[in-house]
Amino acid sequence: MKHFLLSALLAAGLLAASCTHPNDPLPRGEASPAMEEAFASYLQAVADSSEELHSIMVLQHGKVLEEHFAVPDTAHILNSVSKTFTSTAVGFAIAEGLLSLDDRVVDLFPESLPDQVSDTLGRITLRHLLTMNSGHGTDPTYAVRSGEGDWVKAFMEWPLEYEPGTCYCYNSLGTYVLSAAVQKVTGQKVVDYLESRLWQPLGIEKPFWQESPAGINTGGWGLYLHTEDLARMGLCLLDGGRFRGKQVIPADWVREMSAAQVPSVGAGVNERQVAEIRQDPSNPFYDYFDPEKSDWQQGYGYQMWRCRHDAFRADGANGQYILVLPEQDAVIVTTAHIQNMRQELNLIWDYFLPVL
């Protein structure tokens, strides 16, 4: 059965040759017959759904069991998966005594203060940025990122509708401010600061990361990595910050960034809006925000999402994922250009959970 399904997929052009990391690739393991069949069935389901999956890698017990590349294995845009790497940089800076969770944004950037500094603005801390609880009711990113001005100042000028720490609202520009904070206290762009601390220990070639007009890595987006690079990060997070027996990311930070620090909702709405929707069963979006069905309603850590099935993930628009499944000792990573990310996750849960 396995060979028939794989042969059919190859003949249909749905299965490309696997790719390995050019430098010291991760070990490959032998998948069980059940996993092989599930993987082939999953790829067929992806094809049937017309999803534009670019790559997927399934790892368990530290080894790659299955992998598929529908496009050449080049460095892929990660969109908001970038946020998890920015959070990791913040964790290093905190461990080195350069930052703290309670640092106030207004203190870190006195040169970017708006003309009027409200008491509410003065209460925003790095913790609020990490947990998407800055007090904004809408995400200012798209209104600001095309501009040539001071993006940190634009963040602080955006209207605050809530007390910091009381309302989850996805905010990519807040992650940019985290990147700016790391650069401010270290004198290095995040991509350079991570070179000796993360890229080299994980065996990842220093990547490209987009910058703002001010020469600051964009933080919340713009990082490019290979599929196996994502797998390496996933294995490190799965093992509490360790990779190949060595502590890379502080263990306490991994625990905190992957834990449910605050309630969460999907991008484009805030926590208060979703609460109103959930009070009205006749609302057409009522089921869309059902916590039992949504991987965006399971809680948020420090630039990482909790998932159903006691998993957690780095999550980027159009289907970029690092899924960490502690109960299964497994990691699943994807790159894609998929609009229905909910369906993408559901297919992964449906086909892989039963055989891991």
C-alpha positions in Angstrom: 0.0 0.0 0.0 2.8 2.4 0.9 4.7 2.0 -2.3 1.5 2.3 -4.4 0.6 5.6 -2.7 4.1 7.0 -3.0 4.4 6.0 -6.6 1.1 7.5 -7.5 2.0 10.8 -5.8 5.4 10.9 -7.6 3.7 10.2 -10.9 1.2 13.0 -10.3 4.0 15.4 -9.5 2.8 15.8 -5.9 6.0 14.5 -4.2 9.3 16.1 -4.8 12.7 14.7 -3.9 13.6 15.3 -0.2 16.2 17.9 0.7 18.7 17.8 3.5 20.5 20.5 5.4 23.8 21.3 3.6 25.8 21.3 6.8 25.6 18.3 9.2 21.9 17.3 8.4 19.6 16.2 11.1 19.5 12.4 11.5 16.9 10.6 9.5 14.8 7.8 11.0 12.6 5.1 9.6 8.9 5.8 9.7 6.5 3.1 10.7 4.2 1.7 8.1 1.3 3.6 9.7 3.2 6.9 9.5 4.2 6.2 5.8 0.6 5.6 4.9 -0.6 8.6 6.9 2.0 10.9 5.3 1.0 9.8 1.8 -2.7 10.2 2.6 -2.0 13.6 4.1 -0.2 14.8 0.9 -3.2 13.6 -1.2 -5.6 15.4 1.1 -3.5 18.6 0.7 -3.6 18.2 -3.1 -7.4 17.5 -3.0 -7.9 20.7 -1.0 -5.8 22.8 -3.4 -3.5 24.0 -0.7 -0.2 25.4 -1.9 2.1 23.5 0.5 5.7 24.2 -0.1 7.4 21.8 2.4 6.7 19.7 5.4 9.0 17.8 7.8 7.8 15.4 10.5 10.2 14.6 13.3 9.9 12.3 16.3 12.5 11.3 19.0 14.9 13.7 17.3 14.9 12.2 13.9 13.2 13.2 10.6 10.7 10.5 9.7 9.0 12.1 6.7 9.7 15.1 4.5 8.2 16.6 1.4 9.4 19.5 -0.8 7.0 20.7 -3.5 9.4 23.6 -4.4 13.2 23.9 -4.3 14.5 24.0 -0.8 15.5 27.7 -0.6 15.3 30.0 2.4 11.6 30.7 2.8 9.8 33.8 4.1 8.5 33.1 7.6 6.1 36.0 8.2 5.2 35.9 11.9 7.2 32.8 12.7 9.9 35.5 12.9 8.3 36.7 16.2 9.4 33.6 18.0 13.0 34.3 17.1 12.7 37.9 18.2 11.3 36.6 21.5 14.3 34.3 21.8 16.6 37.3 21.4 14.7 39.1 24.1 15.2 36.1 26.3 18.9 36.1 25.8 19.1 39.8 26.6 17.1 39.3 29.8 19.4 36.4 30.8 22.4 38.7 30.2 21.0 41.4 32.4 20.5 43.9 29.6 16.6 43.9 29.6 13.8 42.9 32.0 10.2 42.1 31.4 9.2 45.2 33.4 11.2 47.7 31.4 8.9 50.4 30.2 8.9 51.3 26.5 8.9 55.0 27.2 12.2 54.6 29.2 13.9 52.5 26.5 13.1 55.0 23.8 13.0 58.6 25.2 14.1 59.9 21.7 10.9 58.5 20.2 8.3 59.8 22.6 5.2 61.5 21.2 4.4 65.1 22.1 1.9 63.9 24.7 2.8 60.9 26.9 -0.2 59.5 28.6 -0.1 57.6 31.9 -1.4 54.6 30.0 1.4 54.8 27.5 3.9 55.0 30.3 2.7 51.7 31.7 3.5 49.6 28.6 6.3 47.2 29.3 8.2 44.6 27.4 6.0 41.9 29.0 3.0 43.6 27.4 4.7 43.6 24.0 5.6 39.9 24.3 2.1 38.9 25.1 0.3 41.2 22.6 -1.3 43.2 25.5 -0.1 46.7 24.9 -3.6 48.2 25.2 -4.1 48.8 21.5 -7.5 47.8 20.1 -6.2 47.4 16.5 -2.9 46.4 15.0 -1.1 49.5 13.7 1.4 47.5 11.7 0.0 47.8 8.2 -0.6 51.6 8.6 3.0 52.1 9.7 5.3 49.7 8.0 5.1 51.3 4.6 6.2 54.7 6.1 9.7 56.1 6.3 9.4 57.6 9.7 10.2 56.4 13.2 8.2 53.2 13.7 8.8 53.1 17.4 7.3 56.6 17.7 4.4 55.6 15.5 3.7 52.6 17.8 3.6 54.9 20.8 1.3 57.4 18.9 -1.2 54.8 18.0 -4.4 55.2 20.0 -4.6 53.1 23.2 -8.1 51.8 23.9 -7.4 49.6 27.0 -5.2 49.4 30.0 -2.0 47.5 29.1 -2.3 43.9 30.2 -6.1 43.7 29.9 -6.8 43.0 26.2 -5.2 40.7 23.7 -4.8 42.3 20.3 -2.3 40.8 17.8 0.3 43.5 17.2 3.3 42.9 14.9 4.6 46.4 15.3 4.9 45.7 19.0 7.3 42.9 18.0 9.3 45.4 16.0 9.6 47.5 19.2 11.0 44.4 20.9 13.6 44.1 18.1 14.5 47.7 18.5 14.9 47.2 22.2 17.3 44.4 21.7 19.3 46.5 19.2 19.2 49.5 21.6 20.8 47.6 24.5 23.2 45.3 22.6 24.3 47.6 19.8 23.6 44.7 17.4 20.7 43.9 15.1 18.8 40.9 16.3 20.0 38.8 13.4 23.6 39.5 14.4 23.0 39.2 18.1 21.6 35.7 17.5 24.7 34.6 15.5 26.8 33.2 18.3 23.8 32.5 20.6 21.4 30.7 18.3 22.3 30.3 14.7 25.7 28.7 15.2 24.7 26.4 18.1 21.8 25.1 16.0 23.9 24.7 12.9 22.0 27.4 11.0 23.7 29.6 8.4 23.2 33.2 9.3 19.9 34.2 7.6 18.5 37.2 5.9 16.1 39.4 7.9 14.4 42.5 6.5 15.0 45.8 8.1 13.0 49.0 8.7 14.2 52.3 7.2 16.0 52.9 10.5 18.1 49.8 10.0 16.4 47.7 12.6 15.3 44.1 11.9 11.5 44.1 11.5 11.1 41.6 14.3 7.5 40.6 13.7 8.1 39.5 10.1 10.8 39.3 7.4 13.0 36.4 8.5 14.0 33.8 5.9 15.0 30.2 6.9 15.1 26.7 5.4 12.7 24.0 6.4 15.3 22.1 8.3 16.4 25.3 10.1 12.8 25.4 11.5 13.1 21.8 12.5 16.3 22.5 14.4 14.5 25.3 16.3 11.6 23.1 17.0 13.8 20.3 18.4 15.5 22.9 20.6 12.2 24.2 22.0 10.9 20.6 22.4 14.0 19.8 24.6 13.6 22.8 26.8 16.2 24.9 25.0 18.7 22.1 24.5 20.1 21.0 21.2 22.3 17.9 20.8 22.9 17.9 24.6 23.9 21.5 25.0 21.7 24.3 26.5 21.2 26.9 23.9 18.2 28.9 24.9 17.7 29.4 28.7 15.3 26.7 29.9 13.2 29.2 32.0 12.7 31.3 28.9 11.5 28.4 26.8 9.0 27.4 29.6 7.7 31.0 29.8 7.5 31.7 26.0 5.7 28.4 25.3 3.2 28.7 28.2 -0.3 30.2 28.1 0.6 33.6 29.6 -2.6 35.3 28.5 -5.9 34.5 26.6 -5.6 34.7 22.9 -7.7 35.4 19.7 -6.8 35.4 16.1 -5.3 38.3 14.3 -7.6 41.0 13.1 -9.8 41.1 16.2 -9.1 41.8 19.8 -10.1 39.9 22.9 -13.1 42.2 23.8 -14.6 41.9 20.3 -14.4 38.1 20.4 -16.1 38.1 23.8 -19.0 40.0 22.3 -19.2 37.6 19.4 -19.3 34.6 21.7 -22.2 36.1 23.6 -24.4 35.8 20.5 -24.9 32.3 19.1 -26.6 33.7 16.0 -23.5 35.6 15.1 -22.1 34.1 11.8 -18.6 34.0 13.4 -19.7 32.4 16.7 -18.4 28.9 15.8 -15.2 30.4 14.3 -14.1 31.5 17.7 -15.1 28.2 19.5 -12.2 27.4 21.8 -12.8 23.7 21.3 -12.3 24.0 17.5 -9.7 26.8 17.2 -5.9 26.7 17.7 -6.0 30.5 18.0 -8.1 30.4 21.3 -5.7 28.3 23.4 -3.6 31.0 25.0 -0.5 33.0 24.0 3.0 33.0 25.5 5.9 35.2 24.6 5.4 35.4 20.8 4.2 31.8 20.6 0.8 30.2 20.5 -0.6 27.4 22.5 -2.5 24.7 20.4 -5.0 22.1 21.0 -3.6 18.7 21.9 -1.3 20.3 24.5 1.0 21.5 21.8 2.5 24.9 21.0 3.7 26.7 17.9 5.4 29.5 16.1 2.9 30.7 13.5 3.3 32.7 10.3 0.8 34.0 7.8 0.1 31.8 4.8 0.9 28.6 6.6 4.4 28.8 8.1 4.6 26.6 11.3 6.9 25.2 13.9 4.6 22.8 15.8 6.0 21.3 19.0 4.1 18.3 20.4 5.7 17.4 23.8 3.3 14.5 24.5 4.4 12.8 21.2 8.1 14.0 21.5 7.5 15.3 18.0 8.0 18.4 15.8 6.2 19.2 12.6 7.3 22.2 10.4 5.8 23.6 7.3 6.3 26.3 4.7 3.4 27.2 2.4 1.3 29.8 0.7 -2.1 28.8 2.1 -5.0 31.1 3.0 -6.9 28.6 5.1 -4.4 28.1 7.9 -7.1 26.5 10.1 -7.7 23.8 7.5 -3.9 23.3 7.3 -3.6 22.6 11.0 -6.7 20.4 11.0 -5.2 18.2 8.3 -2.0 17.8 10.3 -4.0 16.9 13.5 -6.2 14.5 11.6 -3.5 12.5 9.8 -0.4 12.7 12.1 -1.7 12.7 15.6 -3.1 9.1 15.4 0.3 7.7 14.2 2.8 9.6 16.3 
